[in-house]
Amino acid sequence: MSVPVQIEESWRVVLQDEFQKPYFPLIRQFIIAQKANGKTVYPPGPLVFNAFNLTPFSELKVVILGQDPYHGAGQAHGLCFSVQMGIKPPPSLVNIFKEIKTDLGFEPPNHGNLEKWAKQGVLLLNASLTVNAGEPNSHAKCGWQTFTDAVIKKISDEKTGVIFLLWGNFAKAKKSLIDTSKHFVLEAAHPSPLSGGAFFGSKHFSKTNELLKKEGKEPIDWNLS
């Protein structure tokens, strides 16, 4: 994995130094070893860099951070919190849709595919880009987090006025990578039901659009229904 074949050109340029570092080929070796040991790895290879391909660096306006991909069959497709068409939205995503309805009045969609957001400049970034089937966080220490921390740092260094949505303690810990003097950080509890509903009322979707308008940028159409 010297340079990933399936990564959009503006990201390829921004991240070229990262692809040359010693740790990066080790990620590929780790994944190959997992498969050799009979593990199924999600998402499928062509979708590992899907978040980057759907949200070019040049068009990025918002970052939503997740921890690692869904580990059930057919769910993960390279965008945090999102599932492929035809797959039932998981509980955290259901809560995201509930908050959008309260915040903006949009009815929850009958699917969980967030590609529409990605194509408007919302980078849906997981800290780990792959996972073993049925084993959450199984790729957390293979090098992906070194890579995605570098991605966050690059965004912070080379862009201005990006809105980072940090949900839950894992995501909030990434705040140290962001220059808050030139970017916006909105923090909330994780949308997981385990958070006891603390995510509700954060109004991050309307707040994001207010900030985008102030920056002279097109707001996000969060409506998926």
C-alpha positions as CSV (number, residue, x, y, z in Angstrom):
1,M,0.0,0.0,0.0
2,S,2.6,2.5,-1.1
3,V,-0.1,4.9,-2.3
4,P,-3.7,3.7,-2.1
5,V,-5.0,3.3,-5.6
6,Q,-8.5,4.3,-4.6
7,I,-7.9,7.7,-3.1
8,E,-9.1,11.0,-4.6
9,E,-6.4,13.2,-6.2
10,S,-6.5,16.2,-3.8
11,W,-6.1,13.9,-0.8
12,R,-3.3,12.0,-2.6
13,V,-1.3,15.2,-2.8
14,V,-2.0,16.3,0.8
15,L,-1.2,12.9,2.2
16,Q,1.7,11.9,0.0
17,D,4.3,12.2,2.8
18,E,2.1,10.0,5.1
19,F,2.0,7.2,2.5
20,Q,5.8,7.1,2.4
21,K,6.2,6.7,6.2
22,P,7.4,3.3,7.5
23,Y,4.1,2.5,9.4
24,F,1.9,2.8,6.4
25,P,2.8,-0.4,4.5
26,L,2.5,-2.2,7.8
27,I,-1.3,-1.5,7.8
28,R,-1.7,-3.4,4.6
29,Q,0.5,-6.3,5.9
30,F,-1.7,-6.4,9.0
31,I,-4.9,-6.7,7.0
32,I,-3.4,-9.3,4.7
33,A,-2.4,-11.4,7.8
34,Q,-5.9,-11.1,9.2
35,K,-7.4,-12.4,6.0
36,A,-4.8,-15.2,5.9
37,N,-6.0,-16.2,9.3
38,G,-9.5,-16.6,8.1
39,K,-10.9,-13.2,9.2
40,T,-13.4,-11.2,7.2
41,V,-12.4,-7.6,7.0
42,Y,-14.9,-4.7,6.6
43,P,-15.4,-2.6,4.6
44,P,-14.5,-4.2,1.3
45,G,-11.1,-3.1,-0.1
46,P,-12.4,-0.6,-2.7
47,L,-14.5,1.2,0.0
48,V,-11.7,1.6,2.6
49,F,-11.0,5.2,1.4
50,N,-14.6,6.0,0.5
51,A,-14.8,9.0,2.9
52,F,-11.9,10.6,1.1
53,N,-13.2,9.8,-2.4
54,L,-16.6,11.2,-1.7
55,T,-15.3,14.3,0.1
56,P,-12.3,15.8,-1.7
57,F,-9.8,17.8,0.5
58,S,-10.5,20.8,-1.7
59,E,-14.3,20.7,-0.9
60,L,-14.2,19.7,2.8
61,K,-16.2,21.9,5.1
62,V,-17.3,19.7,8.1
63,V,-15.6,16.7,9.8
64,I,-17.6,14.1,11.8
65,L,-15.4,11.7,13.7
66,G,-16.2,8.0,14.4
67,Q,-14.2,5.3,16.1
68,D,-14.2,2.3,13.7
69,P,-16.3,0.7,11.0
70,Y,-19.5,-1.3,11.7
71,H,-18.5,-4.9,12.1
72,G,-21.7,-6.6,10.8
73,A,-22.2,-8.0,7.3
74,G,-23.0,-5.5,4.6
75,Q,-22.9,-2.5,6.9
76,A,-19.6,-0.6,6.6
77,H,-18.8,1.3,3.4
78,G,-16.1,3.6,4.5
79,L,-18.2,6.4,6.0
80,C,-18.5,6.8,9.8
81,F,-22.1,6.2,11.2
82,S,-23.3,5.4,7.7
83,V,-24.5,2.0,6.3
84,Q,-25.1,0.8,2.8
85,M,-28.6,1.0,1.2
86,G,-30.9,-1.8,2.3
87,I,-29.2,-2.2,5.7
88,K,-31.2,-1.2,8.8
89,P,-29.8,1.9,10.5
90,P,-27.9,1.0,13.7
91,P,-29.0,2.6,17.0
92,S,-26.5,5.5,17.0
93,L,-27.6,6.5,13.5
94,V,-31.3,6.3,14.6
95,N,-30.4,8.7,17.4
96,I,-28.7,11.0,14.9
97,F,-31.8,11.1,12.8
98,K,-34.0,11.8,15.9
99,E,-31.8,14.7,16.8
100,I,-32.0,16.0,13.2
101,K,-35.8,15.8,13.4
102,T,-35.9,17.8,16.7
103,D,-33.3,20.3,15.4
104,L,-34.4,20.8,11.9
105,G,-37.7,19.1,11.5
106,F,-36.7,16.6,8.9
107,E,-38.3,13.1,9.1
108,P,-35.9,10.2,9.5
109,P,-35.2,8.5,6.2
110,N,-36.0,4.9,5.4
111,H,-32.2,4.1,5.0
112,G,-28.9,4.8,6.7
113,N,-26.8,5.9,3.8
114,L,-25.0,9.3,4.4
115,E,-23.3,9.7,1.0
116,K,-25.4,12.8,0.4
117,W,-23.7,14.5,3.3
118,A,-20.3,13.3,2.1
119,K,-20.8,14.8,-1.3
120,Q,-21.6,18.2,0.2
121,G,-18.3,18.4,2.0
122,V,-18.9,16.4,5.2
123,L,-15.9,14.2,5.8
124,L,-17.3,11.1,7.7
125,L,-14.0,9.8,9.1
126,N,-13.5,6.8,11.3
127,A,-10.3,6.7,13.3
128,S,-9.7,3.2,12.1
129,L,-10.6,2.5,8.5
130,T,-11.0,-1.3,8.8
131,V,-12.3,-3.9,11.3
132,N,-12.7,-7.7,11.6
133,A,-16.2,-9.0,11.3
134,G,-17.8,-9.3,14.7
135,E,-14.7,-7.8,16.5
136,P,-15.1,-4.1,17.3
137,N,-11.8,-2.1,17.5
138,S,-9.8,-5.1,16.2
139,H,-7.8,-2.9,14.0
140,A,-7.4,0.0,16.4
141,K,-3.6,-0.6,16.9
142,C,-2.5,-1.5,13.4
143,G,-1.5,2.0,12.4
144,W,-4.8,3.5,11.2
145,Q,-5.0,5.9,14.1
146,T,-1.6,7.3,13.3
147,F,-2.8,7.9,9.7
148,T,-6.2,9.4,10.6
149,D,-4.6,11.6,13.3
150,A,-2.3,12.9,10.6
151,V,-5.4,13.5,8.4
152,I,-7.0,15.6,11.1
153,K,-3.7,17.5,11.6
154,K,-3.4,18.2,7.9
155,I,-7.0,19.5,7.7
156,S,-6.2,21.7,10.7
157,D,-2.9,23.0,9.3
158,E,-3.9,23.6,5.7
159,K,-7.5,24.7,5.8
160,T,-9.5,27.4,7.8
161,G,-13.0,27.5,9.1
162,V,-13.7,23.8,9.2
163,I,-16.3,22.6,11.6
164,F,-15.4,19.5,13.6
165,L,-18.2,17.6,15.3
166,L,-16.7,15.5,18.2
167,W,-19.2,13.1,19.7
168,G,-18.2,11.1,22.7
169,N,-15.0,10.9,24.7
170,F,-13.0,9.1,22.0
171,A,-13.7,11.9,19.4
172,K,-13.3,14.7,22.0
173,A,-9.7,13.4,22.6
174,K,-8.8,14.4,19.1
175,K,-9.4,18.1,19.9
176,S,-5.7,18.5,20.7
177,L,-5.0,17.9,17.0
178,I,-7.1,20.9,15.9
179,D,-6.1,24.6,15.9
180,T,-9.2,26.0,17.5
181,S,-8.1,29.6,16.7
182,K,-9.0,29.0,13.1
183,H,-11.5,26.2,13.2
184,F,-14.8,25.4,15.0
185,V,-15.2,22.5,17.4
186,L,-18.7,21.4,18.5
187,E,-18.7,18.7,21.3
188,A,-21.5,16.4,22.5
189,A,-22.1,13.1,24.0
190,H,-22.0,10.1,21.7
191,P,-25.3,9.4,19.9
192,S,-25.1,5.8,21.2
193,P,-28.1,4.7,23.3
194,L,-25.4,3.9,26.0
195,S,-25.0,7.7,26.5
196,G,-28.5,7.8,28.0
197,G,-29.8,10.4,25.6
198,A,-27.2,13.0,26.4
199,F,-26.6,13.6,22.7
200,F,-30.1,14.9,22.3
201,G,-30.5,18.7,22.2
202,S,-27.0,19.4,21.0
203,K,-28.4,21.0,17.8
204,H,-25.1,20.4,16.0
205,F,-26.8,20.3,12.6
206,S,-28.4,23.8,12.8
207,K,-25.3,25.2,14.6
208,T,-23.1,23.8,11.8
209,N,-25.1,25.5,9.1
210,E,-25.1,28.8,11.1
211,L,-21.3,28.7,11.2
212,L,-21.1,27.8,7.5
213,K,-23.3,30.8,6.6
214,K,-21.1,33.1,8.7
215,E,-18.0,31.8,6.8
216,G,-19.8,32.5,3.5
217,K,-20.1,28.8,2.7
218,E,-23.1,26.9,1.5
219,P,-24.9,25.1,4.4
220,I,-25.4,21.4,4.4
221,D,-28.7,19.9,3.4
222,W,-29.0,17.3,6.2
223,N,-32.4,16.0,4.9
224,L,-32.1,12.4,3.7
225,S,-35.7,11.4,3.6
